[in-house]
Amino acid sequence: MVEIIWLAATGAAGAFGYAKSRGFVRTRLRFVDGVRKPYAPFIAGGVAAAAAAPVAWLLPIVGTASAVIFGASVGAGVASGRKELDQGGS
């Protein structure tokens, strides 16, 4: 039962991180040159994972893997938003 809760929490955090970071890049960072650098998704994902690490340490259900998955989803969202900007989408 605990594994199902962990899986649901991790999936929700991953989907939330992806959607919010993609939307933020598309709306707020569209004129920022730094988001178009090839290492921007890695930096965003690392910062997100580092920010989620204390939460993973405090809550017993959320583990270190959840923080890493959250960071990876934020990085993927940044990359997706940047790709859409490069293709001319708004």
C-alpha positions as CSV (number, residue, x, y, z in Angstrom):
1,M,0.0,0.0,0.0
2,V,2.8,2.4,0.8
3,E,4.4,1.7,-2.6
4,I,1.2,2.8,-4.3
5,I,1.1,6.0,-2.3
6,W,4.8,6.6,-3.2
7,L,4.1,6.0,-6.9
8,A,1.1,8.3,-7.0
9,A,3.0,11.1,-5.1
10,T,6.0,10.7,-7.4
11,G,3.9,10.7,-10.5
12,A,1.9,13.7,-9.4
13,A,5.1,15.6,-8.6
14,G,6.7,14.7,-11.9
15,A,3.6,15.8,-13.9
16,F,3.3,19.0,-11.9
17,G,7.0,19.8,-12.3
18,Y,7.0,19.1,-16.1
19,A,3.8,21.1,-16.8
20,K,4.7,24.1,-14.7
21,S,8.3,24.4,-15.9
22,R,7.2,24.1,-19.5
23,G,4.6,26.7,-19.1
24,F,7.0,29.0,-17.3
25,V,9.5,28.8,-20.0
26,R,6.9,29.4,-22.7
27,T,5.3,32.4,-21.0
28,R,7.8,34.1,-18.8
29,L,11.2,33.2,-20.1
30,R,10.5,33.5,-23.8
31,F,12.7,36.6,-24.2
32,V,15.5,35.4,-21.9
33,D,18.6,34.3,-23.8
34,G,19.8,32.0,-21.0
35,V,16.9,29.6,-21.4
36,R,18.1,28.8,-24.9
37,K,21.5,27.6,-23.7
38,P,22.0,23.8,-24.1
39,Y,22.7,23.4,-20.4
40,A,19.7,25.3,-19.1
41,P,17.5,22.1,-18.6
42,F,20.3,20.5,-16.6
43,I,20.7,23.5,-14.3
44,A,16.9,23.8,-13.8
45,G,16.6,20.0,-13.1
46,G,19.5,20.1,-10.6
47,V,18.1,23.1,-8.7
48,A,14.7,21.5,-8.6
49,A,16.1,18.2,-7.3
50,A,18.2,20.1,-4.7
51,A,15.1,22.0,-3.6
52,A,13.1,18.8,-3.3
53,A,15.8,17.0,-1.3
54,P,14.9,18.5,2.1
55,V,11.3,17.5,1.6
56,A,12.4,14.0,0.7
57,W,14.4,13.9,3.9
58,L,11.6,15.1,6.1
59,L,8.7,13.0,4.7
60,P,9.1,9.2,5.1
61,I,6.9,8.4,2.1
62,V,8.8,10.6,-0.3
63,G,12.2,9.3,-0.9
64,T,15.4,10.5,-2.7
65,A,14.2,8.9,-5.9
66,S,11.2,11.2,-5.9
67,A,13.4,14.2,-5.7
68,V,15.5,13.0,-8.6
69,I,12.4,12.2,-10.7
70,F,11.0,15.6,-9.9
71,G,14.3,17.3,-11.0
72,A,14.3,15.2,-14.2
73,S,10.7,16.2,-15.0
74,V,11.5,19.9,-14.4
75,G,14.5,19.6,-16.7
76,A,12.4,17.9,-19.4
77,G,9.8,20.6,-19.1
78,V,12.4,23.3,-19.6
79,A,13.7,21.4,-22.6
80,S,10.2,21.0,-24.1
81,G,9.3,24.6,-23.6
82,R,12.6,25.8,-25.1
83,K,12.1,23.5,-28.1
84,E,8.6,24.9,-28.6
85,L,10.0,28.4,-28.5
86,D,12.7,27.5,-31.1
87,Q,10.0,26.1,-33.4
88,G,8.1,29.4,-33.3
89,G,5.3,28.5,-30.9
90,S,4.0,30.9,-28.3
